[in-house]
Amino acid sequence: MKITPYLTFDGQARDAFTLYQQVLGGELEMMTFAQAPDAGHFPAEHRDRIMHVCLSLGEFSLMASDTMPGDPACGGGQYEGIKGCSISLHPESIVKSERLFAALSEGGQVVMPLEKTFWAERFGMFIDRFGVSWMINCA
């Protein structure tokens, strides 16, 4: 069985996943609401939102979508970002850890600077500019 994190955005899925692919690499597949067979029932002003996006990184994937304004999955229109969950990356080197931390945290909020800890050569936490919480852990 595979477990794949699935994130929900309020119109930022395209920008977020474009950045994630630039930083992490991988293959990006993206579909808008306008590309759905029944796209006509979606409000025209929201058809460019992302219905589904998948970033494939070898055997791992990260998926997401945008909600429609007012969608209960997004707090009924009161979007507050993603809470209670972090995406954890485990780079093989300190250099890669530093590069990932710098690129993904840019414009966001550093929660814990990337530094040596008693359990890792480098560990840090941040919330990116799209509201997604990340951890970098280089053993």
Secondary structure, DSSP 8 states (H G I E B T S, - for coil): -----EEEESS-HHHHHHHHHHHH--EEEEEEGGGSTTGGGS-GGGTTSEEEEEEEETTEEEEEEE--TT-GGGTTT------S--EEE--SSHHHHHHHHHHHHTTSEEEEEEE--SS-SEEEEEE-TTS-EEEEEE-
